[in-house]
Amino acid sequence: MKPEERASEQMKETSKKRGYGGEKNIPPGRKIYLDYNATTPLAPEVIQAVTKAMHEAWGNPSSSYTAGQKAKEIITEARESLARMVGGRLQDIIFTSGGTEANNLVIHTAVKQFKKSNRQRHEGEDQRKTLGAQPHLITSCIEHDSVRLPVEHLVKEQKAEATFVPVSKVTGQVEVDDVISAIRPTTCLVSIMLANNETGVIMPISHLSQQIQALNQKRMSSGLPRILVHTDAAQMIGKGRVDVQELGVDYLTIVGHKFYAPRIGALYVRGPGEATPLHPMMFGGGQERSFRPGTENTPMIAGLGKAAELVNKHCEDYETHMRKIRDYLEERLEVCISAYYFFWIGL
């Protein structure tokens, strides 16, 4: 018997002693899907909601007749469900095509707002520090491409400057002190993901927001631009509690296909256009209060709303199940690695 075969047999024996049934407990033909951070299958209730909307809510939501008003009602209900899911208000939710668009919209807004406020600001000692300067963006070195690449593109086009903060080699987290140290007079946006899609590490967004809010009070009195705070919550929603009031963010990205909804997204904005700036990237028929125009995709929004409703009802159960699966996986890996290690050192 080859060494690797002996190691495999020893691992199986160890698993049996610890109460694991191994492959025998898996029914023939059954496949285990392990890439939920990439995308989740649609929940049955979501499929029902999408199908029903396709049949019954085919009208244009902007139309005044019955079919259109039915579609508008479904969209409003979905918006309410998403607002409850993240602890925001109905008017704070803007539907988008997905997380990529939502993230790009935030970055676009931050740069445009910096330039707009810079032109309006009166001259002074502190104001001259930003006069003619490029907006400065801070993000982490482990962000999703939909944040990293737009920022890199702006830098390449000489439309912005950026700092990519590293994560701790010990915790895997972005250190709040590192972010604060990277802030300049021209900093206008900090964008840090809430949970990493590869490591599962949760970032200290609440602490970071508190620090920036305190700093913003001093900056505003000095005439320096406000630093906006954004977090991409794609990998956290449906797995753990997400509350924008606790997080203290200005923007939060919602991605449907990470929590059993269709491939559609939304952006939470704390008082869009009033308390928090939001500049559209497109112009059209005035949908989503002109922040994101385009005739709404009612069936997909219905599915997103239903998935949010399920999160609202079962969030604690989802979190408990996720923790149980994580602990099981870690324990099994520990068993396998230990058995393999002790076999090889005994050769």
C-alpha positions in Angstrom: 0.0 0.0 0.0 1.3 3.5 -0.9 2.0 5.9 1.9 -0.8 8.3 0.8 -3.2 5.4 0.8 -2.2 4.3 4.3 -2.7 7.9 5.4 -6.1 8.0 3.9 -7.1 4.7 5.6 -5.8 6.0 9.0 -7.8 9.2 8.6 -11.0 7.2 7.9 -10.3 5.0 11.0 -9.8 8.1 13.1 -13.1 9.6 11.8 -15.0 6.4 12.7 -13.6 6.5 16.2 -14.8 10.1 16.6 -18.3 9.3 15.4 -18.2 10.4 11.8 -19.7 8.1 9.2 -17.7 9.3 6.3 -18.8 8.8 2.7 -21.3 6.0 3.6 -23.7 8.6 5.0 -23.9 10.5 1.6 -26.7 9.1 -0.6 -25.6 7.8 -4.1 -25.6 10.6 -6.7 -25.9 13.4 -4.2 -23.6 16.4 -4.8 -22.5 18.8 -2.1 -22.4 22.4 -3.2 -19.7 24.4 -1.3 -19.5 27.7 -3.1 -22.3 29.7 -1.4 -20.0 32.8 -1.2 -20.0 32.9 -5.0 -23.8 32.4 -5.3 -26.7 30.7 -3.6 -29.5 28.8 -5.2 -32.9 30.4 -5.1 -35.1 29.7 -2.1 -38.4 28.0 -3.1 -40.4 30.9 -1.7 -38.3 33.3 -3.8 -38.9 31.3 -7.0 -42.7 31.4 -6.2 -42.5 35.2 -5.7 -40.6 35.8 -9.0 -43.0 33.5 -10.9 -46.1 35.1 -9.4 -44.8 38.6 -10.3 -44.1 37.5 -13.9 -47.7 36.4 -14.2 -49.5 39.1 -12.2 -47.2 42.2 -12.1 -46.2 42.5 -15.7 -47.3 46.2 -15.9 -45.0 49.2 -15.9 -44.7 50.4 -12.3 -44.8 54.0 -13.5 -48.2 53.5 -15.1 -51.4 54.6 -13.3 -53.6 51.7 -14.4 -54.2 48.5 -12.4 -51.4 46.3 -13.8 -48.8 49.1 -13.3 -50.0 49.9 -9.8 -49.8 46.1 -8.9 -46.1 46.2 -9.9 -45.5 49.4 -8.0 -47.1 47.8 -4.8 -44.8 44.8 -5.1 -41.7 47.0 -5.4 -42.8 49.1 -2.4 -43.3 45.9 -0.3 -39.8 44.6 -1.3 -38.3 48.0 -0.4 -39.9 47.8 3.0 -38.5 44.2 3.6 -35.0 45.3 2.6 -35.2 48.3 4.9 -36.2 46.2 7.8 -33.5 43.7 7.1 -30.7 46.3 7.4 -32.4 48.5 10.0 -32.9 51.5 7.7 -35.9 53.4 6.3 -37.9 52.6 3.2 -36.7 55.7 1.4 -33.0 54.7 2.1 -33.2 51.8 -0.3 -32.2 52.2 -4.0 -32.6 49.2 -6.3 -29.6 48.4 -8.6 -28.7 45.7 -11.0 -26.4 44.1 -8.4 -23.5 44.7 -6.1 -21.1 45.9 -8.8 -23.3 48.8 -9.8 -24.0 49.7 -6.1 -20.3 49.8 -5.3 -19.5 51.8 -8.4 -22.3 54.3 -7.6 -20.8 55.0 -4.2 -17.3 55.5 -5.5 -18.7 57.7 -8.4 -20.7 59.7 -5.8 -17.7 60.3 -3.5 -15.5 61.6 -6.2 -18.2 63.9 -7.7 -19.2 65.2 -4.3 -15.6 66.1 -3.4 -15.2 68.1 -6.6 -18.6 69.8 -6.2 -18.0 70.8 -2.5 -14.4 71.8 -3.3 -15.8 74.4 -5.9 -18.3 75.7 -3.4 -16.0 76.0 -0.5 -14.7 79.5 0.4 -11.0 80.0 0.5 -9.1 79.7 3.8 -6.0 78.2 5.4 -7.4 74.6 5.6 -9.5 74.9 2.5 -6.4 75.6 0.4 -5.1 72.2 1.4 -7.7 70.7 -0.9 -7.8 73.4 -3.6 -7.0 71.8 -7.0 -6.1 68.5 -5.3 -7.5 65.1 -6.3 -10.0 63.3 -4.1 -8.4 60.6 -1.9 -10.1 57.2 -1.4 -9.2 54.6 1.2 -10.1 50.9 0.9 -8.5 47.6 1.8 -6.2 45.3 -0.2 -8.7 42.5 0.0 -11.8 44.2 -1.4 -14.0 42.7 -4.1 -13.0 43.7 -7.7 -16.1 45.8 -7.9 -14.5 48.2 -5.4 -10.8 47.6 -6.1 -10.9 48.0 -9.9 -13.0 51.2 -10.1 -10.6 52.8 -7.6 -7.6 51.6 -9.5 -9.2 53.0 -12.7 -9.7 56.4 -11.2 -6.1 56.5 -10.0 -4.9 55.4 -13.5 -6.9 58.1 -15.1 -5.5 60.6 -12.6 -9.0 61.4 -11.3 -8.3 60.3 -7.8 -5.6 59.1 -5.4 -6.0 56.0 -3.2 -4.6 54.1 -0.3 -5.1 50.3 -0.1 -4.8 49.4 3.6 -3.4 45.9 4.3 -5.0 43.5 6.8 -3.4 42.2 10.0 -1.4 39.0 9.5 -2.7 37.9 12.9 -6.5 38.6 12.8 -7.1 39.0 9.1 -8.9 42.3 9.9 -8.4 45.8 8.6 -6.9 47.7 11.6 -8.9 50.8 12.4 -5.7 52.7 13.4 -4.2 52.0 9.9 -7.3 53.5 8.2 -7.2 56.6 10.4 -3.5 57.0 9.8 -4.1 56.9 6.0 -6.6 59.8 6.1 -5.5 63.0 4.4 -7.2 66.5 4.1 -8.5 65.3 0.7 -9.9 62.0 1.9 -13.6 61.7 0.9 -14.4 58.0 1.1 -13.5 55.0 3.2 -14.9 51.7 1.7 -14.2 48.5 3.7 -16.1 45.3 3.2 -18.2 43.9 6.2 -17.1 40.3 5.8 -14.5 38.8 3.6 -15.6 36.3 1.0 -12.5 34.0 1.3 -11.6 34.1 5.0 -15.0 34.9 6.5 -13.3 37.5 8.8 -15.7 40.3 9.9 -14.3 43.8 9.8 -14.6 46.3 12.7 -16.9 48.6 10.7 -18.8 50.0 13.8 -15.6 51.1 15.5 -14.2 52.5 12.3 -17.4 54.5 11.7 -17.3 56.0 15.2 -13.7 57.1 14.7 -14.6 58.8 11.4 -17.7 60.4 12.7 -15.6 62.1 15.4 -13.0 63.1 12.9 -15.7 64.5 10.6 -16.9 66.9 13.2 -13.4 68.5 13.4 -13.0 68.4 9.6 -16.3 70.1 9.0 -15.5 73.0 11.3 -12.2 73.4 9.5 -13.8 73.4 6.1 -12.4 70.0 5.1 -14.6 67.6 3.1 -16.7 65.0 5.0 -15.4 61.5 4.8 -18.2 59.1 3.6 -18.2 55.5 4.9 -19.3 52.6 2.8 -19.3 48.9 3.5 -20.1 46.1 1.0 -22.2 43.7 3.1 -22.6 41.1 0.3 -21.0 38.3 2.4 -22.7 39.1 5.7 -26.4 39.4 4.9 -28.2 36.2 5.6 -25.3 34.8 7.7 -25.3 37.3 10.5 -27.1 40.4 11.9 -26.7 43.5 9.8 -27.9 46.8 11.2 -26.9 50.1 9.6 -27.6 52.0 12.9 -25.1 49.9 14.7 -22.6 50.0 11.9 -22.9 53.8 11.5 -22.3 53.7 7.7 -23.5 56.1 5.1 -23.8 53.4 2.4 -24.2 49.6 2.5 -24.3 47.3 -0.5 -26.9 44.5 -0.7 -26.4 41.6 -3.1 -29.4 39.3 -3.7 -27.7 36.2 -5.0 -25.7 35.8 -1.8 -28.8 35.1 0.3 -31.1 33.0 -1.9 -32.4 35.8 -4.1 -32.0 36.5 -7.8 -29.0 38.3 -9.3 -30.1 41.8 -8.4 -29.0 44.2 -5.7 -29.7 47.4 -3.7 -27.9 50.2 -2.1 -28.7 51.5 1.4 -28.0 55.3 1.6 -28.6 57.2 4.8 -31.0 59.9 3.6 -30.1 59.8 -0.1 -29.7 63.3 -1.6 -30.3 64.9 1.8 -28.2 63.6 4.7 -25.9 61.7 2.3 -25.0 62.6 -1.3 -25.9 60.3 -4.1 -25.1 61.3 -7.7 -26.6 59.2 -10.5 -24.3 57.6 -13.1 -27.2 57.3 -15.6 -30.1 59.6 -16.6 -33.5 58.6 -17.8 -37.1 58.2 -16.8 -36.8 59.2 -13.1 -37.3 55.8 -11.5 -35.7 55.4 -8.0 -36.1 59.1 -7.6 -33.7 59.6 -10.5 -30.8 58.2 -8.5 -30.9 55.0 -10.6 -33.3 55.5 -13.6 -34.6 52.7 -15.7 -37.9 50.7 -15.7 -37.8 48.5 -12.6 -37.3 44.7 -13.0 -40.4 43.8 -10.9 -40.0 40.0 -10.8 -36.4 40.2 -9.7 -37.2 42.9 -7.1 -40.1 40.7 -5.9 -37.6 37.8 -5.4 -35.2 40.1 -3.6 -37.9 41.3 -1.3 -39.0 37.8 -0.5 -35.5 36.7 0.4 -35.2 39.8 2.7 -38.5 38.8 4.3 -37.0 35.3 4.9 -33.9 36.8 6.5 -36.1 39.0 8.8 -38.1 35.9 9.9 -35.2 33.4 10.3 -32.0 35.5 10.8 -31.2 33.8 14.2 -31.8 30.3 12.7 -29.6 31.1 9.8 -26.8 32.4 12.0 -27.0 29.3 14.3 -26.9 27.0 11.3 -24.0 28.8 9.8 -22.0 28.6 13.1 -22.9 24.8 13.4 -21.7 24.1 9.9 -18.5 26.2 10.4 -17.7 24.4 13.6 -18.3 21.0 12.0 -16.0 21.8 9.1 -13.2 23.1 11.3 -13.5 19.9 13.5 -13.4 17.6 10.5 -10.4 19.4 9.0 -8.6 19.2 12.3 -9.2 15.4 12.5 -8.0 14.9 8.9 -5.0 17.1 9.2 -4.0 15.6 12.6 -4.3 12.0 11.3 -2.3 12.8 8.2 0.4 14.7 10.2 0.8 12.0 12.9 1.0 9.3 10.2 3.8 11.0 8.3 5.9 11.8 11.3 5.6 8.1 12.3 7.1 7.0 8.9 
